[in-house]
Amino acid sequence: MDVHIRGYTDDDVPDMVRVWNTIVRRGMAFPQEEELTVETGRGFFGSQSHCGVACCDGRLVGLYILHPNNVGRCGHISNASYAVEPSMSNKGIGSMLVEDSLGVARDLGFRLMQFNAVVQDNASAIHLYEKEGFVRIGTVPGGFRSADGEYRTIILFYHEL
């Protein structure tokens, strides 16, 4: 399996929207409730500091978005979100995306990466982030409303760049 990560192009947006919406629909990871269209996806992905895509055999199978976590005096902290096509789960693509995003964030001048809302039930994401060196900051009970309407605990993480 030959997977490589690169910056996205406008031609990638339809596939990025497809993969992104898969995660939104599940309602257990991203805070967004509305699915993207290709048009809104262009604006959304275009507004990020960087978007990386994972391609395997010429097919887009994952992506990440990278942007400031806050502004001004906290603008040196980045934030990222990751999405991998479900059929490509557990193949190391998530690790590749996280590692690439950490390098890009560093190159863009960020000093830290912080995740604000990792759902406690998302065991694979938690395992990945801890494997990649992220540190738990704490939890927020009931900080995430899942698609089934239940409020779930979220975990905050950070990583020094």
HUVENCOR-V696869 format. One record per pair of residues at least 24 apart in sequence whose ideal C-beta (glycine too) atoms are under 8 Angstrom apart, sorted by the first residue. I is the first residue (numbers start at 1). J is the second residue. D is the distance in Angstrom with one decimal. If there is no record, write none. Layout:
I/J/D
I/J/D
This chain:
1/56/6.0
1/57/7.8
1/91/6.6
2/56/6.6
2/57/6.5
3/54/5.6
3/55/6.9
3/56/4.7
3/61/7.2
3/91/7.7
3/92/7.6
3/93/5.9
3/96/6.2
4/54/7.5
4/55/5.8
5/52/5.2
5/53/7.0
5/54/5.4
5/55/7.9
5/96/5.6
5/97/6.5
5/100/4.4
6/52/6.9
6/53/6.3
6/55/7.0
7/50/6.7
7/51/6.9
7/52/6.2
7/53/7.6
8/45/6.4
8/51/4.3
8/52/6.9
8/53/4.8
8/63/7.0
10/42/7.0
12/53/5.4
12/60/5.8
12/63/8.0
13/38/5.8
13/41/5.1
13/42/5.4
13/45/6.2
14/38/5.3
14/41/7.7
15/53/7.9
15/59/7.8
15/60/3.9
16/41/6.2
16/45/6.0
16/51/7.3
16/53/6.7
16/60/6.7
16/63/5.2
17/41/4.0
19/60/6.8
19/61/7.5
19/62/6.6
19/63/5.9
19/83/4.9
19/84/7.4
19/85/5.3
20/63/7.0
20/83/5.3
22/83/7.1
22/85/7.0
22/86/6.2
23/83/4.7
25/147/7.8
26/147/6.7
27/146/5.3
27/147/2.3
27/148/7.3
28/119/5.8
28/121/6.5
28/122/6.4
28/146/5.5
28/147/6.8
29/119/6.1
29/122/5.8
29/125/6.9
30/81/6.4
30/83/8.0
31/117/6.2
31/144/7.3
49/78/7.4
49/108/5.9
50/101/7.8
50/104/5.1
50/108/6.7
52/97/6.4
52/100/5.2
52/101/6.3
52/104/6.7
54/84/7.3
54/93/5.1
54/96/6.2
54/97/5.8
56/88/6.9
56/93/7.7
60/85/7.9
61/85/4.6
61/88/4.4
61/93/6.2
62/88/6.6
62/93/4.8
62/94/7.2
62/96/8.0
62/97/5.6
63/97/7.3
64/97/4.7
64/98/7.7
64/100/7.3
64/101/5.0
66/101/5.3
66/104/6.0
66/105/5.9
66/108/7.6
68/110/7.6
69/113/7.9
69/114/5.0
69/116/7.1
76/109/7.4
76/110/5.9
76/111/4.5
76/112/6.7
77/110/6.8
77/111/7.1
77/112/4.6
77/113/7.2
77/114/5.2
77/158/7.9
78/105/4.3
78/108/7.5
78/110/3.9
78/112/6.9
78/113/4.7
78/114/7.4
78/161/7.7
79/113/6.8
79/114/6.0
79/115/6.8
79/116/6.8
80/105/7.3
80/113/6.3
80/115/7.6
82/125/7.8
89/124/7.4
90/124/7.6
94/124/7.6
94/125/7.8
94/128/5.1
95/128/6.3
95/131/7.2
95/132/6.7
98/128/6.4
98/129/7.3
98/132/4.9
99/132/6.8
102/132/7.4
102/159/6.6
102/161/6.3
105/161/5.7
106/161/4.3
110/161/5.8
111/160/7.3
111/161/5.7
112/158/5.7
112/159/6.8
112/160/5.8
112/161/6.1
113/158/6.7
113/159/4.7
113/161/6.4
114/156/7.0
114/157/7.0
114/158/4.6
114/159/7.9
115/155/7.9
115/156/6.5
115/157/4.4
115/158/7.5
116/154/7.5
116/156/6.0
117/143/6.1
117/144/5.8
117/154/4.3
117/156/7.6
118/154/6.1
118/155/4.7
118/156/7.5
118/157/6.1
119/144/5.1
119/146/7.2
119/152/5.4
119/153/7.7
119/154/5.9
119/155/7.9
120/152/6.1
120/153/4.2
120/154/6.6
120/155/5.8
121/146/7.9
121/152/5.9
126/155/6.7
129/157/5.4
129/159/8.0
132/159/7.2
133/159/5.7
134/158/6.7
134/159/4.7
135/159/7.0
